[in-house]
Amino acid sequence: MPMYEYYCDRCDREVTLTLSIGEHEKGRIQCPRCGGKSLRPLLSTFVSNIAEIVGHGRRAALGARGVFYS
């Protein structure tokens, strides 16, 4: 399940929640520390481990800057 990062205005802390996509889309989330509902989403990074180049018979790792290395 995806992890989402939020900032809680009520307790002034960053919180990380593991939610299904359906739970996230419903938007009925609460701060696990104080129960507050005033959560602002934070920008997060993500990583893609491996991408396969179709038709070339080789694998390439996708670098952090979106560059293919073979």
Contact map, one row per residue, 1 for C-alpha under 8 A:
1110000000000000011110000000000000000000000000000000000000000000000000
1111000000000000011110000000000000000000000000000000000000000000000000
1111100000000001111000000000000000000000000000000000000000000000000000
0111110000000001111000000000000000000000100100000000000000000000000000
0011111000000111100000000000000000000000111100000000000000000000000000
0001111100000111100000000000000000000011110000000000000000000000000000
0000111110011110000000000000000000000011110000000000000000000000000000
0000011111111110000000000000001000011111000000000000000000000000000000
0000001111111000000000000000000000000111000000000000000000000000000000
0000000111110000000000000000000001010100000000000000000000000000000000
0000000111111000000000000000000011010000000000000000000000000000000000
0000001111111100000000000000000000000000000000000000000000000000000000
0000001110111110000000000000000000000000000000000000000000000000000000
0000111100011111000000000000000000000000000000000000000000000000000000
0000111100001111100000000000001100000000000000000000000000000000000000
0011110000000111110000000000000000000000000000000000000000000000000000
0011110000000011111000000000000000000000000000000000000000000000000000
1111000000000001111100000000000000000000000000000000000000000000000000
1111000000000000111111110000000000000000000000000000000000000000000000
1100000000000000011111110000000000000000000000000000000000000000000000
1100000000000000001111111000000000000000000000000000000000000000000000
0000000000000000001111111100000000000000000000000000000000000000000000
0000000000000000001111111111100000000000000000000000000000000000000000
0000000000000000001111111111100000000000000000000000000000000000000000
0000000000000000000011111110000000000000000000000000000000000000000000
0000000000000000000001111111000000000000000000000000000000000000000000
0000000000000000000000111111100000000000000000000000000000000000000000
0000000000000000000000110111110000001000000000000000000000000000000000
0000000000000000000000110011111000001010000000000000000000000000000000
0000000000000000000000000001111100111110000000000000000000000000000000
0000000100000010000000000000111111111010000000000000000000000000000000
0000000000000010000000000000011111100000000000000000000000000000000000
0000000000100000000000000000001111100000000000000000000000000000000000
0000000001100000000000000000001111110000000000000000000000000000000000
0000000000000000000000000000011111111000000000000000000000000000000000
0000000101100000000000000000011001111110000000000000000000000000000000
0000000100000000000000000001111000111110000000000000000000000000000000
0000000111000000000000000000010000011111000000000000000000000000000000
0000011110000000000000000000111000011111100000000000000000000000000000
0000011110000000000000000000000000000111110000000000000000000000000000
0001111000000000000000000000000000000011111000000000000000000000000000
0000111000000000000000000000000000000001111100000000000000000000000000
0000100000000000000000000000000000000000111110000000000000000000000000
0001100000000000000000000000000000000000011111000000000000000000000000
0000000000000000000000000000000000000000001111100000000000000000000000
0000000000000000000000000000000000000000000111110000000000000000000000
0000000000000000000000000000000000000000000011111000000000000001000000
0000000000000000000000000000000000000000000001111110000000000100000000
0000000000000000000000000000000000000000000000111110000000001100000000
0000000000000000000000000000000000000000000000011111000000111100000000
0000000000000000000000000000000000000000000000011111100000111100000000
0000000000000000000000000000000000000000000000000111110001110000000000
0000000000000000000000000000000000000000000000000011111111110000000000
0000000000000000000000000000000000000000000000000001111111000000000000
0000000000000000000000000000000000000000000000000000111110000000000000
0000000000000000000000000000000000000000000000000000111111000000000000
0000000000000000000000000000000000000000000000000000111111100000000000
0000000000000000000000000000000000000000000000000001110111110000000001
0000000000000000000000000000000000000000000000000111100011111000000001
0000000000000000000000000000000000000000000000000111100001111100000111
0000000000000000000000000000000000000000000000001110000000111110000111
0000000000000000000000000000000000000000000000011110000000011111011110
0000000000000000000000000000000000000000000000000000000000001111111110
0000000000000000000000000000000000000000000000100000000000000111111000
0000000000000000000000000000000000000000000000000000000000000011111000
0000000000000000000000000000000000000000000000000000000000000111111100
0000000000000000000000000000000000000000000000000000000000000111111110
0000000000000000000000000000000000000000000000000000000000011110011111
0000000000000000000000000000000000000000000000000000000000011110001111
0000000000000000000000000000000000000000000000000000000001111000000111
